[in-house]
Amino acid sequence: MIALLPLLLAGAPDTLRLGPGVHAGPLVITRPTVLIGERRAVLRGTGAGSVLVIEAPGTTVRGLRIEHGGRNVDRDDAGVMVRADSVTLEDLVIRDVLFGVYLLKVRGAALRRLDIEGPRGLPESQTGNGIHLHSSRDVAIADSRIAWMRDGMYFEYTDSVRVRGNRVSHVRFGLHYMFSHLIGSSGTCSTATPPGP
């Protein structure tokens, strides 16, 4: 394992590659970075808090398995917590987390080919949403798979989102809208979804 946060703070290049194996999280990105995982690269959290936190606009994360996040609902623990604009997430596998991806006050993000799955058999009160958007806009979510979460995608005070070609299963609601507008969805399939309360 390597200490990722000190590496970034010590002046690592704009592109950071993680080789095969398990790398210790959590990781907080505070300046624009392209983070690329090579085959079988895993970013593993401690079981407390979010595994990857993005605070730098223009960051791209690609090709990682992200796992073992915290489960504190009051803190919105997530596999990937995004607090910056113009972020791209691609080809990520996310497991053993409360929320898969949480976008907080984000403008202009692209989420492509994400595979998000929560632990099976937990009561609904102990699960989070696969992709959660709060006060965000101009987001594209495409070609992703979400299973065994509370809701597949949850839109809260959010607008101008494009949802295309996703597969959602074993959730309460595939797409859940609260005070949100201009959400365009096409080709997203929700199967084996139990009815809500």
Secondary structure, DSSP 4 states (H G I P E B T S, - for coil): --BHHHHHHTT--SEEEE-SEEEE--EEE-S--EEEE-TTEEEE--SSS-SEEE-STT-EEES-EEE-----GGGT-EEEEE-SSS-EEEEEEEES-SEEEEEES-EEEEEEEEEEEPPTT--GGG---SEEEES-EEEEEES-EEESSSEEEEEES-EEEEEES-EEESSSEEEEEES-EEEEEES-EEES-PPP-
